[in-house]
Amino acid sequence: MTGRPAAYLWLSAVLPLSAETYTFYVGPGTPAQRVEEKTALVQQADPAAQCTQHLLKAKNTSLEDAEAAAQAIRHGALQPPCVVISDAAGAYAALPLDKLDAQSLAKAREAAASPTRKQEQAERDFNADCYLLFARLSLQEQTPERVRANVQECRRLMDAAGQKPQAWQELGLRALYPLLMLEYTQGYRANGAHTPETEAKLLEAIAALEAVRDLDPESPSGKKAHEERERLRMARRQARQAE
């Protein structure tokens, strides 16, 4: 008998030693002692495990903050403080810190063989990519080069949305439409006048807005798209009357 804690002896019987990574996602108010205790529990159970810790900010003030939050989304760490268990194939389980014990660890390890694991990871990656796109729109200066890159990324995500009409509408309303309108505005300022190119860009933006509206007019995004379309209609009418 080595004198190791009983928790180690029990866990060693149900959790094979491995090269799993346990990532502790914590918030600003998470007690350090609490994290240390849970880290010790994991390391007692699996001396080969790698334990890391990531502090998530309450509010993103930089793109680096948003990228850290997006990584948490990819890992399924939606309610920190929690611990995410990963292997060579990626993250496969997330446990709230207050439920991290011998039994929950044993149960979580079973998720590595889940038949829906790849599908769940793809869904988390999609959500993280959407999160990052919206973060770039709010945290970065939208130069013409960035606008073009964000339009391309937005269209990729809309294609990936597949059978998720609400996500498709939100991307179209919150990202694609304002980005196309920004391209229109930037083109107008660069030329100092309305040109056939800026008119084409404006019509492209309007088409994107109408597509959101028409996909589901009764959804929140559909209703907002309808209101915005009417606002544009009135603005263009007033502009023509002023000419």
ChimeraX commands (.cxc) that place a marker at each C-alpha (Angstrom):
marker #1 position 0.00,0.00,0.00 radius 0.5
marker #1 position 1.44,3.34,-1.05 radius 0.5
marker #1 position -0.75,5.50,1.14 radius 0.5
marker #1 position -2.37,7.26,-1.83 radius 0.5
marker #1 position -5.86,8.71,-1.25 radius 0.5
marker #1 position -8.85,6.40,-1.57 radius 0.5
marker #1 position -10.17,8.57,-4.41 radius 0.5
marker #1 position -7.06,7.74,-6.44 radius 0.5
marker #1 position -7.42,3.99,-5.85 radius 0.5
marker #1 position -11.09,4.00,-6.87 radius 0.5
marker #1 position -10.58,6.20,-9.92 radius 0.5
marker #1 position -7.60,4.17,-11.09 radius 0.5
marker #1 position -9.87,1.15,-11.36 radius 0.5
marker #1 position -12.42,2.87,-13.61 radius 0.5
marker #1 position -10.32,5.46,-15.47 radius 0.5
marker #1 position -7.37,4.10,-17.43 radius 0.5
marker #1 position -4.26,6.22,-17.38 radius 0.5
marker #1 position -4.21,8.36,-20.50 radius 0.5
marker #1 position -2.93,11.50,-22.15 radius 0.5
marker #1 position -6.21,13.36,-21.77 radius 0.5
marker #1 position -6.13,17.11,-21.33 radius 0.5
marker #1 position -8.36,18.68,-18.69 radius 0.5
marker #1 position -8.97,22.34,-19.43 radius 0.5
marker #1 position -10.41,24.37,-16.57 radius 0.5
marker #1 position -12.43,27.34,-17.82 radius 0.5
marker #1 position -13.00,29.83,-15.02 radius 0.5
marker #1 position -14.45,33.29,-14.64 radius 0.5
marker #1 position -13.10,36.31,-12.74 radius 0.5
marker #1 position -14.93,35.34,-9.55 radius 0.5
marker #1 position -13.99,31.67,-9.41 radius 0.5
marker #1 position -12.10,30.89,-6.14 radius 0.5
marker #1 position -8.56,29.73,-6.90 radius 0.5
marker #1 position -8.66,27.17,-4.07 radius 0.5
marker #1 position -11.71,25.54,-5.59 radius 0.5
marker #1 position -9.93,25.09,-8.92 radius 0.5
marker #1 position -6.82,23.76,-7.20 radius 0.5
marker #1 position -8.87,21.14,-5.33 radius 0.5
marker #1 position -10.55,19.92,-8.51 radius 0.5
marker #1 position -7.23,19.90,-10.37 radius 0.5
marker #1 position -5.73,17.75,-7.62 radius 0.5
marker #1 position -8.63,15.33,-7.90 radius 0.5
marker #1 position -8.02,14.90,-11.63 radius 0.5
marker #1 position -4.28,14.49,-11.23 radius 0.5
marker #1 position -4.77,11.89,-8.50 radius 0.5
marker #1 position -6.99,9.94,-10.84 radius 0.5
marker #1 position -4.78,10.30,-13.89 radius 0.5
marker #1 position -1.13,11.27,-13.32 radius 0.5
marker #1 position -0.57,11.28,-17.09 radius 0.5
marker #1 position -3.24,13.90,-17.66 radius 0.5
marker #1 position -2.38,17.46,-18.64 radius 0.5
marker #1 position -4.28,20.15,-16.73 radius 0.5
marker #1 position -4.53,23.69,-18.04 radius 0.5
marker #1 position -6.53,26.72,-16.95 radius 0.5
marker #1 position -8.12,29.50,-19.00 radius 0.5
marker #1 position -9.63,32.66,-17.55 radius 0.5
marker #1 position -12.61,33.95,-19.49 radius 0.5
marker #1 position -13.44,37.64,-19.20 radius 0.5
marker #1 position -16.93,38.81,-18.35 radius 0.5
marker #1 position -16.88,41.08,-21.43 radius 0.5
marker #1 position -14.79,41.00,-24.58 radius 0.5
marker #1 position -12.82,44.18,-25.14 radius 0.5
marker #1 position -10.46,42.83,-27.81 radius 0.5
marker #1 position -10.40,40.25,-30.54 radius 0.5
marker #1 position -8.05,38.17,-28.38 radius 0.5
marker #1 position -10.76,38.02,-25.70 radius 0.5
marker #1 position -13.30,36.93,-28.33 radius 0.5
marker #1 position -10.97,34.25,-29.67 radius 0.5
marker #1 position -10.57,32.84,-26.15 radius 0.5
marker #1 position -14.36,32.80,-25.73 radius 0.5
marker #1 position -14.76,31.13,-29.13 radius 0.5
marker #1 position -12.31,28.42,-28.08 radius 0.5
marker #1 position -14.45,27.79,-25.02 radius 0.5
marker #1 position -17.49,27.43,-27.28 radius 0.5
marker #1 position -15.61,24.91,-29.45 radius 0.5
marker #1 position -14.88,22.92,-26.29 radius 0.5
marker #1 position -18.47,23.07,-25.08 radius 0.5
marker #1 position -17.53,25.19,-22.05 radius 0.5
marker #1 position -20.77,27.15,-22.11 radius 0.5
marker #1 position -21.22,27.57,-18.36 radius 0.5
marker #1 position -17.91,28.25,-16.61 radius 0.5
marker #1 position -16.49,27.41,-14.21 radius 0.5
marker #1 position -16.18,23.98,-15.74 radius 0.5
marker #1 position -13.62,21.46,-16.93 radius 0.5
marker #1 position -13.40,20.16,-20.50 radius 0.5
marker #1 position -11.92,16.74,-21.20 radius 0.5
marker #1 position -10.07,16.31,-24.50 radius 0.5
marker #1 position -8.08,13.57,-26.20 radius 0.5
marker #1 position -6.16,13.42,-29.48 radius 0.5
marker #1 position -9.43,13.80,-31.41 radius 0.5
marker #1 position -10.49,16.92,-29.52 radius 0.5
marker #1 position -12.87,17.86,-26.73 radius 0.5
marker #1 position -15.60,15.40,-25.88 radius 0.5
marker #1 position -17.04,16.25,-22.45 radius 0.5
marker #1 position -17.61,19.28,-20.23 radius 0.5
marker #1 position -18.40,19.12,-16.51 radius 0.5
marker #1 position -19.47,21.96,-14.22 radius 0.5
marker #1 position -16.86,22.44,-11.54 radius 0.5
marker #1 position -19.33,21.84,-8.71 radius 0.5
marker #1 position -20.21,18.43,-10.18 radius 0.5
marker #1 position -16.66,17.28,-10.77 radius 0.5
marker #1 position -16.11,14.17,-8.67 radius 0.5
marker #1 position -15.08,10.54,-9.09 radius 0.5
marker #1 position -18.44,9.40,-10.46 radius 0.5
marker #1 position -18.91,12.28,-12.90 radius 0.5
marker #1 position -15.37,11.85,-14.26 radius 0.5
marker #1 position -15.97,8.17,-14.88 radius 0.5
marker #1 position -19.23,8.91,-16.67 radius 0.5
marker #1 position -17.72,11.72,-18.73 radius 0.5
marker #1 position -14.97,9.49,-20.08 radius 0.5
marker #1 position -17.64,7.32,-21.72 radius 0.5
marker #1 position -18.52,10.24,-24.01 radius 0.5
marker #1 position -15.26,9.73,-25.92 radius 0.5
marker #1 position -16.92,6.84,-27.74 radius 0.5
marker #1 position -20.22,8.63,-28.45 radius 0.5
marker #1 position -21.47,8.05,-32.03 radius 0.5
marker #1 position -22.65,11.67,-32.20 radius 0.5
marker #1 position -19.31,13.12,-31.14 radius 0.5
marker #1 position -18.28,14.42,-34.59 radius 0.5
marker #1 position -21.68,15.94,-35.20 radius 0.5
marker #1 position -21.65,17.70,-31.85 radius 0.5
marker #1 position -18.16,19.06,-32.52 radius 0.5
marker #1 position -19.25,20.35,-35.94 radius 0.5
marker #1 position -22.15,22.17,-34.28 radius 0.5
marker #1 position -19.86,23.75,-31.70 radius 0.5
marker #1 position -17.39,24.80,-34.41 radius 0.5
marker #1 position -20.21,26.43,-36.37 radius 0.5
marker #1 position -21.39,28.35,-33.31 radius 0.5
marker #1 position -17.83,29.43,-32.50 radius 0.5
marker #1 position -17.22,30.64,-36.06 radius 0.5
marker #1 position -20.45,32.67,-35.97 radius 0.5
marker #1 position -19.44,34.12,-32.62 radius 0.5
marker #1 position -16.05,35.16,-34.01 radius 0.5
marker #1 position -17.60,36.74,-37.09 radius 0.5
marker #1 position -19.91,38.90,-35.01 radius 0.5
marker #1 position -17.00,39.75,-32.70 radius 0.5
marker #1 position -14.88,40.91,-35.63 radius 0.5
marker #1 position -17.69,43.17,-36.78 radius 0.5
marker #1 position -17.95,44.85,-33.38 radius 0.5
marker #1 position -14.30,44.87,-32.26 radius 0.5
marker #1 position -12.33,45.56,-35.45 radius 0.5
marker #1 position -12.16,48.50,-37.79 radius 0.5
marker #1 position -13.85,47.40,-40.99 radius 0.5
marker #1 position -11.33,48.25,-43.69 radius 0.5
marker #1 position -12.33,47.34,-47.27 radius 0.5
marker #1 position -10.06,44.29,-47.08 radius 0.5
marker #1 position -11.64,43.10,-43.83 radius 0.5
marker #1 position -15.12,43.74,-45.16 radius 0.5
marker #1 position -14.44,41.52,-48.17 radius 0.5
marker #1 position -13.00,38.77,-45.96 radius 0.5
marker #1 position -15.97,38.98,-43.59 radius 0.5
marker #1 position -18.46,38.83,-46.45 radius 0.5
marker #1 position -16.76,35.67,-47.70 radius 0.5
marker #1 position -16.80,34.13,-44.22 radius 0.5
marker #1 position -20.43,35.08,-43.71 radius 0.5
marker #1 position -21.48,33.44,-46.97 radius 0.5
marker #1 position -19.54,30.31,-45.99 radius 0.5
marker #1 position -21.36,30.14,-42.67 radius 0.5
marker #1 position -24.73,30.72,-44.32 radius 0.5
marker #1 position -24.00,27.80,-46.64 radius 0.5
marker #1 position -23.04,25.71,-43.61 radius 0.5
marker #1 position -26.20,26.68,-41.74 radius 0.5
marker #1 position -28.08,24.06,-43.74 radius 0.5
marker #1 position -31.30,23.18,-41.97 radius 0.5
marker #1 position -30.96,25.97,-39.39 radius 0.5
marker #1 position -33.14,28.77,-40.80 radius 0.5
marker #1 position -32.86,30.93,-37.68 radius 0.5
marker #1 position -29.06,30.88,-37.83 radius 0.5
marker #1 position -29.19,31.63,-41.59 radius 0.5
marker #1 position -31.49,34.58,-41.02 radius 0.5
marker #1 position -29.40,35.95,-38.17 radius 0.5
marker #1 position -26.23,35.79,-40.26 radius 0.5
marker #1 position -27.96,37.48,-43.15 radius 0.5
marker #1 position -29.47,40.24,-41.04 radius 0.5
marker #1 position -26.66,40.92,-38.56 radius 0.5
marker #1 position -23.66,40.30,-40.80 radius 0.5
marker #1 position -24.18,39.97,-44.55 radius 0.5
marker #1 position -26.62,42.85,-45.03 radius 0.5
marker #1 position -24.64,45.43,-42.97 radius 0.5
marker #1 position -21.38,44.30,-44.57 radius 0.5
marker #1 position -22.78,44.76,-48.08 radius 0.5
marker #1 position -24.16,48.16,-47.08 radius 0.5
marker #1 position -20.72,49.04,-45.75 radius 0.5
marker #1 position -19.17,48.02,-49.07 radius 0.5
marker #1 position -21.70,50.28,-50.78 radius 0.5
marker #1 position -20.83,53.20,-48.48 radius 0.5
marker #1 position -17.09,52.69,-48.88 radius 0.5
marker #1 position -17.46,52.57,-52.66 radius 0.5
marker #1 position -19.53,55.74,-52.67 radius 0.5
marker #1 position -16.93,57.58,-50.57 radius 0.5
marker #1 position -14.04,56.31,-52.67 radius 0.5
marker #1 position -15.65,57.53,-55.89 radius 0.5
marker #1 position -17.24,60.65,-54.45 radius 0.5
marker #1 position -20.46,59.83,-56.28 radius 0.5
marker #1 position -23.06,57.14,-56.90 radius 0.5
marker #1 position -21.86,54.87,-59.72 radius 0.5
marker #1 position -23.17,51.74,-61.46 radius 0.5
marker #1 position -20.86,49.73,-59.18 radius 0.5
marker #1 position -22.25,51.25,-55.98 radius 0.5
marker #1 position -25.80,50.84,-57.28 radius 0.5
marker #1 position -25.10,47.15,-57.91 radius 0.5
marker #1 position -23.73,46.79,-54.38 radius 0.5
marker #1 position -26.78,48.50,-52.91 radius 0.5
marker #1 position -29.08,46.18,-54.83 radius 0.5
marker #1 position -27.04,43.21,-53.60 radius 0.5
marker #1 position -27.52,44.37,-50.02 radius 0.5
marker #1 position -31.25,44.83,-50.55 radius 0.5
marker #1 position -31.50,41.34,-52.06 radius 0.5
marker #1 position -29.75,39.89,-49.00 radius 0.5
marker #1 position -32.18,41.72,-46.72 radius 0.5
marker #1 position -35.21,40.53,-48.70 radius 0.5
marker #1 position -33.95,36.94,-48.60 radius 0.5
marker #1 position -33.89,37.10,-44.79 radius 0.5
marker #1 position -37.38,38.57,-44.74 radius 0.5
marker #1 position -38.84,36.06,-47.19 radius 0.5
marker #1 position -37.37,32.93,-45.60 radius 0.5
marker #1 position -39.59,33.33,-42.53 radius 0.5
marker #1 position -41.44,36.66,-42.33 radius 0.5
marker #1 position -42.85,35.86,-38.87 radius 0.5
marker #1 position -39.55,35.11,-37.15 radius 0.5
marker #1 position -37.84,37.87,-35.13 radius 0.5
marker #1 position -35.17,38.27,-37.83 radius 0.5
marker #1 position -37.80,38.20,-40.58 radius 0.5
marker #1 position -39.78,40.98,-38.92 radius 0.5
marker #1 position -36.68,43.12,-38.39 radius 0.5
marker #1 position -35.69,42.59,-42.03 radius 0.5
marker #1 position -39.15,43.72,-43.12 radius 0.5
marker #1 position -38.88,46.88,-41.02 radius 0.5
marker #1 position -35.42,47.64,-42.40 radius 0.5
marker #1 position -36.60,47.05,-45.97 radius 0.5
marker #1 position -39.42,49.53,-45.48 radius 0.5
marker #1 position -37.00,52.06,-43.99 radius 0.5
marker #1 position -34.77,51.71,-47.06 radius 0.5
marker #1 position -37.74,52.07,-49.36 radius 0.5
marker #1 position -38.76,55.35,-47.73 radius 0.5
marker #1 position -35.19,56.66,-47.70 radius 0.5
marker #1 position -34.74,55.98,-51.42 radius 0.5
marker #1 position -38.09,57.61,-52.20 radius 0.5
marker #1 position -37.13,60.73,-50.27 radius 0.5
marker #1 position -33.75,60.82,-52.01 radius 0.5
marker #1 position -35.41,60.72,-55.44 radius 0.5
marker #1 position -37.82,63.48,-54.47 radius 0.5
marker #1 position -34.94,65.66,-53.36 radius 0.5
marker #1 position -33.15,65.32,-56.71 radius 0.5
marker link #1:1,2 radius 0.2
marker link #1:2,3 radius 0.2
marker link #1:3,4 radius 0.2
marker link #1:4,5 radius 0.2
marker link #1:5,6 radius 0.2
marker link #1:6,7 radius 0.2
marker link #1:7,8 radius 0.2
marker link #1:8,9 radius 0.2
marker link #1:9,10 radius 0.2
marker link #1:10,11 radius 0.2
marker link #1:11,12 radius 0.2
marker link #1:12,13 radius 0.2
marker link #1:13,14 radius 0.2
marker link #1:14,15 radius 0.2
marker link #1:15,16 radius 0.2
marker link #1:16,17 radius 0.2
marker link #1:17,18 radius 0.2
marker link #1:18,19 radius 0.2
marker link #1:19,20 radius 0.2
marker link #1:20,21 radius 0.2
marker link #1:21,22 radius 0.2
marker link #1:22,23 radius 0.2
marker link #1:23,24 radius 0.2
marker link #1:24,25 radius 0.2
marker link #1:25,26 radius 0.2
marker link #1:26,27 radius 0.2
marker link #1:27,28 radius 0.2
marker link #1:28,29 radius 0.2
marker link #1:29,30 radius 0.2
marker link #1:30,31 radius 0.2
marker link #1:31,32 radius 0.2
marker link #1:32,33 radius 0.2
marker link #1:33,34 radius 0.2
marker link #1:34,35 radius 0.2
marker link #1:35,36 radius 0.2
marker link #1:36,37 radius 0.2
marker link #1:37,38 radius 0.2
marker link #1:38,39 radius 0.2
marker link #1:39,40 radius 0.2
marker link #1:40,41 radius 0.2
marker link #1:41,42 radius 0.2
marker link #1:42,43 radius 0.2
marker link #1:43,44 radius 0.2
marker link #1:44,45 radius 0.2
marker link #1:45,46 radius 0.2
marker link #1:46,47 radius 0.2
marker link #1:47,48 radius 0.2
marker link #1:48,49 radius 0.2
marker link #1:49,50 radius 0.2
marker link #1:50,51 radius 0.2
marker link #1:51,52 radius 0.2
marker link #1:52,53 radius 0.2
marker link #1:53,54 radius 0.2
marker link #1:54,55 radius 0.2
marker link #1:55,56 radius 0.2
marker link #1:56,57 radius 0.2
marker link #1:57,58 radius 0.2
marker link #1:58,59 radius 0.2
marker link #1:59,60 radius 0.2
marker link #1:60,61 radius 0.2
marker link #1:61,62 radius 0.2
marker link #1:62,63 radius 0.2
marker link #1:63,64 radius 0.2
marker link #1:64,65 radius 0.2
marker link #1:65,66 radius 0.2
marker link #1:66,67 radius 0.2
marker link #1:67,68 radius 0.2
marker link #1:68,69 radius 0.2
marker link #1:69,70 radius 0.2
marker link #1:70,71 radius 0.2
marker link #1:71,72 radius 0.2
marker link #1:72,73 radius 0.2
marker link #1:73,74 radius 0.2
marker link #1:74,75 radius 0.2
marker link #1:75,76 radius 0.2
marker link #1:76,77 radius 0.2
marker link #1:77,78 radius 0.2
marker link #1:78,79 radius 0.2
marker link #1:79,80 radius 0.2
marker link #1:80,81 radius 0.2
marker link #1:81,82 radius 0.2
marker link #1:82,83 radius 0.2
marker link #1:83,84 radius 0.2
marker link #1:84,85 radius 0.2
marker link #1:85,86 radius 0.2
marker link #1:86,87 radius 0.2
marker link #1:87,88 radius 0.2
marker link #1:88,89 radius 0.2
marker link #1:89,90 radius 0.2
marker link #1:90,91 radius 0.2
marker link #1:91,92 radius 0.2
marker link #1:92,93 radius 0.2
marker link #1:93,94 radius 0.2
marker link #1:94,95 radius 0.2
marker link #1:95,96 radius 0.2
marker link #1:96,97 radius 0.2
marker link #1:97,98 radius 0.2
marker link #1:98,99 radius 0.2
marker link #1:99,100 radius 0.2
marker link #1:100,101 radius 0.2
marker link #1:101,102 radius 0.2
marker link #1:102,103 radius 0.2
marker link #1:103,104 radius 0.2
marker link #1:104,105 radius 0.2
marker link #1:105,106 radius 0.2
marker link #1:106,107 radius 0.2
marker link #1:107,108 radius 0.2
marker link #1:108,109 radius 0.2
marker link #1:109,110 radius 0.2
marker link #1:110,111 radius 0.2
marker link #1:111,112 radius 0.2
marker link #1:112,113 radius 0.2
marker link #1:113,114 radius 0.2
marker link #1:114,115 radius 0.2
marker link #1:115,116 radius 0.2
marker link #1:116,117 radius 0.2
marker link #1:117,118 radius 0.2
marker link #1:118,119 radius 0.2
marker link #1:119,120 radius 0.2
marker link #1:120,121 radius 0.2
marker link #1:121,122 radius 0.2
marker link #1:122,123 radius 0.2
marker link #1:123,124 radius 0.2
marker link #1:124,125 radius 0.2
marker link #1:125,126 radius 0.2
marker link #1:126,127 radius 0.2
marker link #1:127,128 radius 0.2
marker link #1:128,129 radius 0.2
marker link #1:129,130 radius 0.2
marker link #1:130,131 radius 0.2
marker link #1:131,132 radius 0.2
marker link #1:132,133 radius 0.2
marker link #1:133,134 radius 0.2
marker link #1:134,135 radius 0.2
marker link #1:135,136 radius 0.2
marker link #1:136,137 radius 0.2
marker link #1:137,138 radius 0.2
marker link #1:138,139 radius 0.2
marker link #1:139,140 radius 0.2
marker link #1:140,141 radius 0.2
marker link #1:141,142 radius 0.2
marker link #1:142,143 radius 0.2
marker link #1:143,144 radius 0.2
marker link #1:144,145 radius 0.2
marker link #1:145,146 radius 0.2
marker link #1:146,147 radius 0.2
marker link #1:147,148 radius 0.2
marker link #1:148,149 radius 0.2
marker link #1:149,150 radius 0.2
marker link #1:150,151 radius 0.2
marker link #1:151,152 radius 0.2
marker link #1:152,153 radius 0.2
marker link #1:153,154 radius 0.2
marker link #1:154,155 radius 0.2
marker link #1:155,156 radius 0.2
marker link #1:156,157 radius 0.2
marker link #1:157,158 radius 0.2
marker link #1:158,159 radius 0.2
marker link #1:159,160 radius 0.2
marker link #1:160,161 radius 0.2
marker link #1:161,162 radius 0.2
marker link #1:162,163 radius 0.2
marker link #1:163,164 radius 0.2
marker link #1:164,165 radius 0.2
marker link #1:165,166 radius 0.2
marker link #1:166,167 radius 0.2
marker link #1:167,168 radius 0.2
marker link #1:168,169 radius 0.2
marker link #1:169,170 radius 0.2
marker link #1:170,171 radius 0.2
marker link #1:171,172 radius 0.2
marker link #1:172,173 radius 0.2
marker link #1:173,174 radius 0.2
marker link #1:174,175 radius 0.2
marker link #1:175,176 radius 0.2
marker link #1:176,177 radius 0.2
marker link #1:177,178 radius 0.2
marker link #1:178,179 radius 0.2
marker link #1:179,180 radius 0.2
marker link #1:180,181 radius 0.2
marker link #1:181,182 radius 0.2
marker link #1:182,183 radius 0.2
marker link #1:183,184 radius 0.2
marker link #1:184,185 radius 0.2
marker link #1:185,186 radius 0.2
marker link #1:186,187 radius 0.2
marker link #1:187,188 radius 0.2
marker link #1:188,189 radius 0.2
marker link #1:189,190 radius 0.2
marker link #1:190,191 radius 0.2
marker link #1:191,192 radius 0.2
marker link #1:192,193 radius 0.2
marker link #1:193,194 radius 0.2
marker link #1:194,195 radius 0.2
marker link #1:195,196 radius 0.2
marker link #1:196,197 radius 0.2
marker link #1:197,198 radius 0.2
marker link #1:198,199 radius 0.2
marker link #1:199,200 radius 0.2
marker link #1:200,201 radius 0.2
marker link #1:201,202 radius 0.2
marker link #1:202,203 radius 0.2
marker link #1:203,204 radius 0.2
marker link #1:204,205 radius 0.2
marker link #1:205,206 radius 0.2
marker link #1:206,207 radius 0.2
marker link #1:207,208 radius 0.2
marker link #1:208,209 radius 0.2
marker link #1:209,210 radius 0.2
marker link #1:210,211 radius 0.2
marker link #1:211,212 radius 0.2
marker link #1:212,213 radius 0.2
marker link #1:213,214 radius 0.2
marker link #1:214,215 radius 0.2
marker link #1:215,216 radius 0.2
marker link #1:216,217 radius 0.2
marker link #1:217,218 radius 0.2
marker link #1:218,219 radius 0.2
marker link #1:219,220 radius 0.2
marker link #1:220,221 radius 0.2
marker link #1:221,222 radius 0.2
marker link #1:222,223 radius 0.2
marker link #1:223,224 radius 0.2
marker link #1:224,225 radius 0.2
marker link #1:225,226 radius 0.2
marker link #1:226,227 radius 0.2
marker link #1:227,228 radius 0.2
marker link #1:228,229 radius 0.2
marker link #1:229,230 radius 0.2
marker link #1:230,231 radius 0.2
marker link #1:231,232 radius 0.2
marker link #1:232,233 radius 0.2
marker link #1:233,234 radius 0.2
marker link #1:234,235 radius 0.2
marker link #1:235,236 radius 0.2
marker link #1:236,237 radius 0.2
marker link #1:237,238 radius 0.2
marker link #1:238,239 radius 0.2
marker link #1:239,240 radius 0.2
marker link #1:240,241 radius 0.2
marker link #1:241,242 radius 0.2
marker link #1:242,243 radius 0.2
view
